[in-house]
Amino acid sequence: MLTPIWGLPEPIIGYEASGHVTNADYKERMIPALEKAIAEKGKIRFLFVLGEAFEGYEPTAMWDDTFFGLKHMKDFERIAVVTDDSLYAGAIRLFAPMMPCEVKVFPLADRDAAKAWVAE
C-alpha cells in the first residue's frame, strides 16, 4: 500500500510504502498525484519511505515505478528514499548517478533528516 505523507512543505510530495505494494497502488494512488503535482508545479521534490511494515513490490509495480521514473526523469529536483532494506537501498544507490537530480538514501532512524534534506 502507498499512503501520502501529509504536512510536507511545497513542492515536496511524499509517500510511505507498507505491506506489499501493488500495480494498483501505483496507478491509482501515487502516479496520478505525482503527475498532477508536476503539471501544477513543474519540478518537484519527492520523499519516499519504505517503512518498517514494507514487504516488497509486485513485479508490475516495479515496472510502473521504473517507467514513471524514466518518463519524468527531468521533473524531479531531489529524491530522498528512507529505508532500512539493504537490497532496495543498494539498488537506489546503484542507479542514483544516472539520475539528473540529487538522490539520497537515509535509514529509517534518519527520517527527519531526509525530510530536511529534500526540503533544502
C-alpha positions in Angstrom: 0.0 0.0 0.0 1.1 3.5 -0.7 0.0 6.3 1.7 0.5 10.0 1.2 2.7 11.8 3.7 0.9 15.0 4.6 2.2 18.2 6.0 5.3 18.5 3.9 6.4 21.9 2.6 5.9 22.8 -1.1 7.0 21.4 -3.6 7.6 18.2 -1.7 5.4 15.2 -2.3 5.8 12.2 0.0 4.6 8.6 0.1 5.1 5.8 2.5 5.1 2.2 1.3 3.8 -0.5 3.7 2.8 -4.1 3.2 3.0 -5.4 -0.4 3.0 -2.6 -3.0 0.8 -3.5 -6.0 0.4 -2.2 -9.5 -2.9 -0.7 -8.5 -1.2 1.3 -5.7 1.0 3.0 -8.3 -1.7 3.5 -11.0 -4.5 4.6 -8.7 -2.7 6.5 -5.9 0.9 7.7 -6.5 1.3 8.2 -10.2 -1.8 10.4 -10.6 -0.8 12.5 -7.6 2.8 13.0 -8.9 1.7 13.8 -12.4 -0.8 16.4 -11.0 1.9 17.9 -8.9 4.4 18.0 -11.8 1.7 19.7 -14.1 0.9 22.3 -11.4 4.4 23.0 -10.0 6.9 21.9 -12.6 9.8 20.2 -10.9 9.0 18.5 -7.6 10.9 17.0 -4.7 10.0 13.5 -3.6 10.2 11.8 -0.2 9.7 8.0 -0.4 9.6 6.0 2.8 9.8 2.2 2.7 8.6 1.8 6.3 9.0 -0.9 8.8 5.9 -2.7 7.5 7.1 -2.6 3.9 7.2 -6.2 2.5 8.1 -5.6 -1.2 6.8 -4.8 -4.6 4.6 -6.7 -7.0 6.7 -7.1 -10.2 4.3 -5.0 -12.2 4.5 -2.3 -9.5 8.3 -2.2 -10.0 7.8 -1.8 -13.7 5.3 1.1 -13.1 7.9 2.7 -10.9 10.7 2.3 -13.5 8.5 3.5 -16.4 7.3 6.5 -14.5 10.8 7.4 -13.4 12.1 7.3 -17.0 9.2 9.3 -18.3 9.5 12.0 -15.7 13.3 11.8 -15.0 13.8 15.6 -15.5 10.7 16.5 -13.4 12.4 15.9 -10.1 14.7 18.3 -8.2 15.6 15.9 -5.4 14.6 12.5 -4.2 15.0 11.2 -0.7 14.4 7.5 0.0 14.1 6.3 3.5 14.6 2.6 4.1 16.4 0.0 6.2 16.1 -2.6 3.4 19.6 -3.1 2.2 18.5 -4.6 -1.1 16.4 -1.6 -2.1 18.9 0.9 -0.7 21.7 -0.7 -2.7 19.6 -0.6 -5.9 18.8 3.0 -5.4 22.4 3.9 -4.7 23.4 2.0 -7.8 21.1 3.9 -10.2 21.3 7.3 -8.4 24.3 8.5 -10.5 22.2 8.1 -13.7 19.5 10.5 -12.4 19.6 14.1 -13.5 18.7 15.1 -9.9 20.1 14.5 -6.5 19.1 11.2 -4.9 20.0 10.2 -1.4 19.1 7.2 0.8 18.5 7.5 4.5 17.9 4.9 7.2 14.5 4.9 8.9 16.1 6.3 12.0 17.0 9.4 10.0 13.6 10.1 8.5 13.6 13.7 9.9 17.0 14.3 8.3 15.6 13.0 5.0 12.7 15.5 5.2 15.1 18.3 6.0 17.5 17.4 3.1 14.8 17.1 0.5 13.4 20.5 1.6 16.8 22.3 1.3 
